[in-house]
């Protein structure tokens, strides 16, 4: 397998992905938790694309009823919406003491959250590793989890403590049989889980930062509105509602539109004309004033705050009360709504006030339940497909649907895009067809060998620029011009010559060997064993995955043999203190370590104390450098990943392609920090930030235009800096054509490699020696080359 490109070539729009916050760890490797049933990509695409969030709300139509009724759509929805990002599952008061726990279920995921003996909050998949029996139910207090099926016992840290009657078992490693962990964090009074597979680092992350991922830029607004841990838990109520979970959320988000018609008693205590809606990144906040001089007032004198946290969590803060609603899908036509009530401690002794307040709340919930169940029945009717928005009040509903669309389309890669390349004398083209499937072909017309495509772009077919022969994105010949009179011409034998193609993580791989191409695609998950050997899981655990966003590409033509560049990379940091003095000052070179696998060598290095204090230190605490034989390099450090593809261009020349990936949530914020620290004048500051937003995050450019040349722009930036004071300042020249900080290091390596190439041409040099302590990876590389060449 040869790595030829990254998946972002098919979708160059940069999408925001959450900053990875991994809290409370366990040594057990996470596993995949959920596999959706296989349905047609075209079918799923059709359902999703029936809604267009780009149409202004004044002209937009609502999503189709199939979003609310289709069972296959619901399955994909769980994967795309609920198993990505943070989900609120409970509150810290449920597990105040060591040994306390509670359980839950989301989709097909059973989980248990507990507080261990050291006071740490932990979360695990609530499944015994022996025969999959659930370990705990409901909530309670335990010193350990004992499986009710066969008695296997696990500690509150997830470790397997006892496995009964296993005498004679072989290849049984206790430390690999603990409970599978789930990432857990706390924000305010709320416990959050993240079900995405990923690395569980040893160090805990700052709890204050999780709000930026879960709440976006609204966390401080909610804190100022009284959403905090100061209130005491009072009681819980649960309601099973016969409607899709989104119906319930839509009802909450309509800006009080339904209140005077459905909740007449409740409407009498509100000033409905004062209803206002504020749309933030992941949260919509509605506010409303209460009427004065009421005999019974549970709303309070201050405006009530109703916050919806995407995708399914509702916080209502009014008077001395806070209640939360967690809306859990139970199927395409059913949801469970969990109400938790919190109250200011000064009112806890007022039993009549509490009873009356809960009764009023219960009345509202019953009215909403009847309404939502009726709407669900209407959605099932053949008379209804889509509706319209009322712009004055339903902005939050439209925002919710737009966020859903964004998550849904993460699974739908842009069709009809392609890119081309060359390796030796082989010209190839890789494309994605209308069904979302990736194909690869020799980029040669079957008529007179003209190249079909060049560069990259988007096309519905490939048309030969020489004689107009046309090929579909699946390689089939669609049109052959002026072939009247031709004999023995079989159209089905004149399609483009295919190549084997696969995907691992964010990378597209091609196999140029001739061989049988099976009718069915092989499992993309298995290709790692062929390409990476036993190191695939180690790289995945090290953060080499598709979660980062493509940032930019650089290409360097270097006057040296391709192996010289690889040798330089593989010397275990030997050359760093001599060739890269700036980089060396930020590293603890004594910590350099090399691990050799079948086809991969992995080097690791820790950051020195001097490096951690640097203004533009970008490496984080640890860096991973992986060389994948024969010519691919993956560097994972801090929020960055960059890859180097080394392509031979002759015996004395190579082309090195650098692709840079970055956690999107820090792209603009680090630029803000850079500008703030360097005290750039406000006018240049505003212009530069606007340009960065337009280039890096096109969808944010509207915000930039709205706020430029105003005090609000300055407030926006100061707030961004306050929210994400991230320790990595990645851009030394962040506002000028992506001048990334390691540019000088690449120039130093290029000069070094070109000098080595000249030395190799000298009659004075034949062979050298290895430095055993540091050049093990280089020796391994040469050994693999020997194996291939000696074949």
C-alpha positions, 0 to 999 in steps of 0.5 A, a space after each residue: 500500500 502507498 499513501 497518496 493523499 488525505 481524505 480532506 482532498 475531497 472536502 476542502 471546506 474547513 469544519 469546526 471540530 471540538 477541542 479534545 478534552 479527555 478527563 479521568 483515564 483508565 489503562 484499558 484501550 477503548 473499543 468501537 462501541 457502535 456500528 450502524 446498520 448498512 443502508 444505501 448512502 444515496 438513501 441517507 444522502 437524499 433524506 439529509 439534503 432535503 433540508 438546506 440550512 443556507 437558505 435564509 429563514 424567511 425563505 427556508 422550509 423545515 426538514 422533511 418528516 422522514 427526519 422524524 419517522 424513518 428508523 434507518 435515519 434514526 440509526 445514523 442519527 445516533 452515530 452522527 449526533 449522540 456518539 460525537 461530542 459531550 453529552 450531559 448524563 447526570 449531575 455531580 450530586 448523584 455521586 457525592 461520596 466514594 462508591 456511589 454510582 448511577 447507570 444509563 443508556 444511550 442508543 445501544 450504549 450502556 454506561 455506569 458513572 461512579 466516584 472511586 475511593 480517591 474521589 475521582 469520577 470515572 465512567 465505563 461501558 456497563 458491560 462485563 468483559 466475560 459474557 457481556 452481562 450488565 454489571 450495575 443497574 439504577 444507582 446506589 453505592 458499592 465498593 466494587 462491581 460484581 457481575 451477576 452472571 459469573 461473579 467477575 469483579 471489577 474495581 471502581 477504577 475499572 480494573 479486573 480484580 477477580 475472574 472466577 474459575 479460569 484455571 487452565 485459561 491461556 493468554 489471559 492478561 488481567 490488565 487487558 480485561 478491565 472495563 472499557 472506559 468512557 471519557 467523563 468531565 464535569 461542567 458546573 453541576 453537570 456530569 458529561 460523557 463523550 462516547 467517541 473512540 480516542 486516546 485516553 491520556 494519562 494526564 487529566 485536562 482542566 475542567 474549565 476548558 470543557 465548557 468551550 467544547 460543550 457550550 461553545 462561547 455561551 459558557 460565561 453567559 450561562 454562569 452569569 445567568 445563575 447556571 452553577 452548582 450553588 443550587 441544591 438538587 430537589 427531585 427527579 421526574 421522568 416522562 416517556 413521550 410517544 414522539 421523536 426526540 426532535 419534536 420535543 426539542 422543536 417545541 421548546 425552541 419555538 420562542 414561546 410561539 405555542 405558549 398562549 395557545 397550549 399553556 394558557 395558565 402559564 401564559 398569564 404569568 409571562 410578558 410574552 411580548 418580551 420574549 427574546 432569542 439569542 443564537 450562539 455557537 452551540 446554544 440558543 438562549 430564550 428570555 422572558 419577563 414575568 408579570 408583576 404583582 402575582 399572588 404566586 410567583 415561581 418565575 421571579 422578578 428577573 427575566 427567566 432564562 431558557 437555554 437549549 444546549 445542542 443536541 438534547 439538553 435544556 436548562 431553565 433558570 427562573 426565580 429560585 429554581 433551575 430545572 433541566 430536561 435531558 431528552 433521550 431518543 428511545 427510537 424514531 417515535 419515542 423519547 424519554 425526558 428526564 426532569 431534574 429540579 434544583 432549588 435555592 436552599 433558602 426556599 427548601 423549607 417552604 413546602 407549600 411553595 415547592 408543592 405548588 411550583 412542582 404542580 404548575 410545572 407538571 401541568 405544563 409538561 403534560 400539556 407539552 406531552 399531549 401536543 408533541 404526541 399529536 405532532 408526531 402523529 401528524 408527521 406520519 400523515 401522507 399529507 405532510 412533508 415539510 413546513 415553514 419557519 416563522 422568522 420572528 420567533 423560530 430562529 432557535 428552531 432553525 439553528 437547531 436544524 442547521 446544527 443537525 444538518 452539519 452533523 449529518 453531512 459529516 458522514 456524507 463526503 462531497 461527491 464528484 471531487 477528484 485529485 491526480 498524482 504520479 509515482 514513477 511512470 504511473 499516472 493515477 486519478 482518485 475520485 469519489 462517485 455520486 454514491 460517496 464511494 472512492 475509486 482509483 484509476 490509471 489516469 490514461 484514456 484507453 484510446 490514445 493514452 492521453 491524460 484525462 484529468 490534471 490537478 484536482 477539482 470537481 467533475 461529473 465525468 472525465 472527458 479526454 481532452 484529445 478525442 472526447 472519450 468520456 468516462 464515468 466516475 466509476 471508470 465505465 466508458 460512457 461515450 466514444 466519439 466517431 467510432 462508426 465502423 469499428 469492429 470487435 469493440 466491447 464497451 465494457 472492456 474499454 473502461 479505465 483500468 482500476 487500482 486497489 484503493 483503501 482508507 485508513 484514518 484520514 489517509 487514502 492508500 493505493 496499491 499499484 500491484 497487479 492482481 484480482 480486484 474483488 467485486 466487494 470492497 475489503 473492510 477498510 478497517 483491516 487495511 491497517 494490518 497490511 499497511 501498518 502491521 501491528 502499529 495501527 492501534 498504537 498510532 490510533 491511540 496516539 491521536 492519528 485519526 480523522 478528527 483533525 481538520 486539514 489546514 494547508 499543503 506545502 511542497 518542496 522539490 529537493 535535490 537529493 535521493 528520496 532515501 536521504 530525506 528518510 534517513 535524516 528523519 530516522 536518526 533518532 534526533 541525532 542531528 537536531 541539536 546541530 541542525 535545528 538549534 531552535 527546535 532543540 531548545 524546546 525538547 528534552 533530547 535525552 528522552 528520545 526513544 525509538 520503537 521498531 515494528 514490522 513496517 513502522 518505526 515510532 520515535 517519541 520525545 518529551 518537551 523540555 521546561 524551556 520549550 514549555 515557556 516559549 511563546 510559540 511552543 507548539 509541540 505540547 508535552 509529548 511528540 510522536 514521530 512515525 515513519 511508515 515504510 517506505 516513504 510516509 511520515 506522520 508527526 503528531 504533537 499538541 493539537 497538530 498533525 503533519 504528514 510528509 510524503 516523500 516521492 522519488 523524482 529521479 536518483 538525485 531528486 525528490 518531492 516532499 509533500 507536507 500536509 498540515 492538520 489542526 484541531 479546528 477549535 484553536 485555529 482562529 483563537 491562537 491567531 487572536 492570542 498572537 495579535 493580543 500579545 503583539 499589541 497590533 493596532 486596532 485597525 490592522 487587528 480588525 482587518 487581519 482577523 477578518 482576513 483570517 476568518 475568511 481564509 480559515 473559517 469561511 462560515 465565520 466570515 459573516 460574524 467578522 463582517 458584522 463586528 468589524 470596526 466596532 467595540 463588539 469586535 474587540 469584545 468578541 476577541 477578548 472573550 475568545 482569548 479568555 475562553 481558550 488560553 491554549 498553551 500552543 501558539 502555532 503561528 509565528 506569522 499566523 496572518 500571512 499565508 499560513 507561515 507555520 512555525 516549523 518553516 525554518 526547520 524544513 529549510 534547514 533539513 532541505 539544506 542538510 539533505 542536499 549537502 549529504 547528497 553532494 557528499 554521497 557523490 564524492 569519491 571519498 565516501 562509500 559507506 558509513 556506520 550506524 550510531 546504535 543508540 539513536 539510529 535503530 530506525 534507520 537500520 530498520 529502514 535499510 533492512 526493509 529496503 534490502 528485503 524488497 530489493 533482494 526479491 
